[in-house]
């Protein structure tokens, strides 16, 4: 059974979905994206993703092809049409297809390209990896300087994932000027003496929607949070480490560059944050 996907105003079978070869997302990675989780058939943190999408579009001077309410309806239609109980919805907007390749932006009347599709992920919330944790390696961060914009320029993060796999690990944390920026597709954290430490927001990292929610919940639970950068060596000597993302929620990290973090097993703070986040997300999902 093929999925129903959304392409420029139409719901079509995935086998019939088409985008122009001149689309600037294909030719220049001139596009932005969001990934929204689905739990119990409802959307998690939709408003946060919609606001970040608007920001990304504004930063790139790109037109929004749909309103927040129209995007919400498309998301809900795709959940229903594809029977998604637990999974993800991927959304991508590009600057469109002007009909030929040119570095200059196309004329203002060229419509944006809007594509959405679902990914069915049964057991997303009960991922067994959260019980065992993951292993990461460190790699140099050589991405462009506007990582706060959620663009489709994901070649180096993909390379980082493959470097991790080649090393027998699960993911990579990127390092710039001696400090961890973030994971290949997630925000990075350590815990020391009960304090949650994560890099402060700037152009250097993505402003994670799950990051914002988790930090808010942590503070409400009277956990201490410090927003600052940290080194790989500091992370290796921490009591715990973890990352957050829309698809993994809160995921413990138990080894960094071959060195066990803490006891080498998921720690209590990461486990508690995952529990709180999932509980609260289910309550407010739409």
N, C-alpha and C positions, 0 to 999 in steps of 0.2 A: 504494500500500500504506500503510495507516494504522499508526501506532505503537500498541504496547501500553503503557498507562500504569497507574499504581497509584493507586487512590483508596479510602481507608478500608477496607483489607483485601481489596480485589478488584483483579485484573488485568483491565482492560477495554480495548476499542479506544478510541482517543482521541475518536472521534465519539460514543461513548456515555458519556463521562466527565461526571459532574455533581456540582456542589457547590451547596448551598443559597444562595439570594439573601440569607439572613439570616446567612451566615457572617461572622464578625467580621474575617476577613482582607479580605473584599470591602468591608465597611462602614467599618472603622476602621483598616485596615492593621495589625491586631492579630495579627501573625504573624512568624515568623522563617524563614530559609531557609539553605540551603547549596548549593554547586555543586561537584561532584567530577569531576575529569577522568578520562577513560579512555584509556589507552595500551596497545596490544597486547591489548585486551580485558580489561585489569586496572585496578583502581581505584588512583588516585594519592593518597597522603596521606589515606586514609580515616579513620584513627584521629584525625588532627588535626582533620578536619572534624566527626567525631562528638563530640569533646571540646568544640569551640567551640559546637556545637549545644546540648549540655547546658548550657554556661554561659549562652548566650542565653536558653534556656528558664528557667533558674533566676533570672536577672536580671529576667525579666518575670513570675515566679511562675506559669508555664505548665506544664501537665502534659506529660510525655513519653508519647506514645501507643505507643511501641515501644522495646525495648531496643537496645543497640548491635548485638548479634548479629542481632536481627530486622531491623534496618535494613540490615546488611551483606547478608543473604540477599535482601532486596528489591532492593537495588542489583544483585546478581549475577543475579538472575532477569531484571531489565529489560535488562541487557547481553546476556544470552543470547536472550531473546525478540525483541529488536530488532536482533540481529546487530551490536552496536556494537564496532568495532575501535579507532577513535579518535573521541572525542566527549566529551559532558558528561552528567551526571545532575543534574537539578534536584530538590531536596527542599524542601517547604514544610510547615510546621506552623502552624496557627492555633488560636485559643482556642475554635473551634467555632461551631456555629449554635444559639443558644438558642431560636430560634423567633420572635423579635421584636427590634427595634432598641432598645438601651439602652446608655448610656455606662458604666454599672456592669458589672463583670465578671459573667458568668453563674454560676449555681450550680455547685458543685464536681462534680456528677454529669453535667454537659454534656460529652460526649466531644470531644476535640480533633479537628481535621481534619488528615489526613495525605495529602499528594499527592506523587507523584514521576513524573517523565517524563524521557526521554532526548532528546538532540540529537546527531544523527550529524554528525561533523565530520571527514571524511577529510582527511588532510594537516595535522592540528592541530599536530603537532610540527614540521612542515617549513613553517610559515607563511612565505611569501616576504617579508612585511612585516618580519620580524626581520632581513632582509638590508639593508633600506633605512631602517628606523626610521620613527617617526611624529612628527607635529607637534602641539603642544598650545598652548592658550591658557590664561590665568589668569582665574578668575572668583571673586567673593566667595563664601565659604563661609557659607551661611545655614541650614544644617541644624540639627536639634535637638542637644542636648548629650550624647547617649549614642550616639555613632557606633561605640562598641566593641561594641554589641549588633547582630547582623546581622539587622535587621528588614526587612520588605518595604516600608518607607517610602522609596521610591526615586524620588519625583517630581522632586526637585531634581537628583539626579545625571542623570536623563533629560534635564532641561532643559539641564544643562551639556553633555551630549553634543550636543544640538541647537545650542547656541550655538557649539560648536566646529565643527560641520558648516557652519553659516552663515558662519563665518569661513574656510572652506576648509581646516580642520584636522581632526585625528582624535579628539582628546580634550581634556578640560579638567582642569587642576590647580586645586584650590580653595585659597583663601588666607583666613586669619583672623588678625587682629592683625599683619598684615604678613608672616606666615610661611605656607609651604605646609603644608597638612594632608595631603591625599592626592588621588589622581585620582578620577574619578567612580565607578570600580569597581576601583580598584587602589591599591597603595602606591607612593609616589614616592621616588626616589633621585637623588643626584648623585655624581659622582666628581671629586675634586680632589687632584692630587698623588699619585695611586694610592690614596687613601683613599675608601672607600665611606661616604657620609653619608645617613642616613635618619632621619626623625622618630622620637623615642622613643615607646613605647607609653603610652597614657593613654586617657581617655574620649573624646579628640578624634579618634581614628582607629580604623579597624577593625584588630583584631589578626590580620593576614593569615596564613593557614596557609602559603602559598607564601613570604611574607616570612620567617617563622621558619625554614623549610627552607633558603632561599637564604642567609640570614645565617649559619646554622650551617655550611653548606658553604663559604662564603667564609672564615670563620675557620679551618676545617680546611685550606683551601688557602693559609693564611698571608697572607691579605689583611687589611688593616687596616679595621676598621669603627668608625664613630662614630655613635652614636644621639643626634641633636639636630635641632632644627628649622632650616630655612634659608629664605632669601627667594627670590623670583623672580629678582632681580638676581644673587644668588649662583649660582643655577642657570644663568642665561644665560652666566655667565663660567666655568662649570665645564668640565672636560675632557670629561666624558661625563654623560649623564643616562639614566635608564631607569625602568621600572616593573615590578612583579610582580603577578601574579594567577593564580588557578587555571586560567583558560582561555587566558591568553596566556603564562604561564610567566615568562620574562624578556624584556621588550620595550624596545629602545633608543628614546630620545627624541632627535631631532636638531634640533628647533627649538622655541623657547618664545617666544610672543608676537612672532613674526616674526624673532627673533634666533637665528642658528645656534649650536648648542652644539658647542664644540670645532671639529672640521673640518667639521661639518654632516653627518657620516656616523656609523654605529654604531661605538662604540669597542671596544677589545679586552677590557676588563674585563666589559662587559655581554655580549659574545659568549661569553667564557669561562664566565661564570656560567650562561648559558643552556645551554651544552654540558654543564657539570657537573651542573646540575639535571636535565636530561632523562636523562642517563646514570644517575644515582643513582636517580631516580624509577622508571625502568624496572626497576632491580634489585630494589627493595623493594615495588613495586606488588603488590596482593593480588587 
